[in-house]
Amino acid sequence: MTQQIAVSHDAIFQRRQLRIGVTMERTARELRGVSCIGFNQGPPPKEAICSSKMFGARQTELPPIREALAAYVARAAEKLRAQSSLCSTIHVGLQTQLADLDGPRYANAVTLALPSPTDDTREILALAQRGLSQIYRPGYPFSKCSILLMDLSQRGELTPDLFAPKPRRGSEQLMATVDQINKLQGRGAVRIGRIPVKPKWAMRREMLSQRYTTRWDEVIGVRG
């Protein structure tokens, strides 16, 4: 009798899998006390990482665009290291407001390969700045630049290239220290020197909602 009941339950589970999928079935079994989801199971690492924002004001000069690109590269590299990945190729983009039919319009991008897979912000930024110089055109009112990290691989997956340049000494430890400080002290506590504290190109935040749950200075005050 017990065996027949077990078979019946398995048949029910098979029928449910056809309707609700494996993930939902695992969740249902977990709620019934059956361990199906390991602690190490989580979302797979991203295959590409992008960082890009609209400028708070149109930029025609190259220096502030370089600052913005440095900030975006730093953020993308931080995400790269968070999933223990290395980047082999980058894609740098620059554009004006393409929806503006009255003004001059321009958009361009360049894809560049790194000498060897890396997660070092400095290495990625140096190549990204070189790509920006290739696609920048003076006089255009640019509204956005972007960085896309591609051809990602996990640490230890690739066989080192004997002819590739060696990584900077202490690079892995330095990047880990920077990430740890920024995690404890807040993003931007340690940053690339090119990135200003209050950039003029930053997005406008006049309409930003108050961050009641993450900023002490914005917590709602109650008067008695």
Secondary structure, DSSP 8 states (H G I E B T S, - for coil): -HHHHHHHHHHHHHHHHHHHHHHHHHHHHHHTT---S-TT------S-EEEEEEEEEEE-SHHHHHHHHHHHHHHHHHHHHHTTEEEEEEEEEEEE-TT-SSS---EEEEEEEEEEEE--HHHHHHHHHHHHHHH--TT--EEEEEEEEES-EETTTS---TTS----TTHHHHHHHHHHHHHHH-TTSS--TTS-SS-TTS---TT----TTT-GGGS-----
